[in-house]
């Protein structure tokens, strides 16, 4: 399957979090545009996740440790790990979830 990101409609999942979702049989890739100041509340899920900052600065807390992520930085989030975040600037972030995030379909 071939896709063009520009052709995928964005969905606002949380205030300020606009995502474009691609689902395969085993994982979901999400391309986020996040408004400056938008906050991801503390949460956890059974999915494993990686997040890569492509643009901007994202304050991210994983299991009580906070770092400022910048373009080229990744965070690997194990299943059920508690995490949260805040966009310090406008951000573009790529998330990969395994297994598929059914609620994002």
Number of C-alpha atoms within 10 A of each C-alpha: 3 4 8 6 12 8 8 12 10 17 13 13 11 13 11 18 20 19 24 19 20 18 17 11 8 10 17 20 21 20 20 23 22 26 18 17 15 19 20 17 12 12 11 17 14 13 18 18 20 16 19 19 20 19 19 18 21 27 17 19 17 19 13 10 8 13 12 14 21 17 15 10 15 16 16 14 19 16 14 13 17 16 20 17 19 20 24 18 16 16 23 22 23 18 19 22 20 17 16 19 20 9 5 14 9
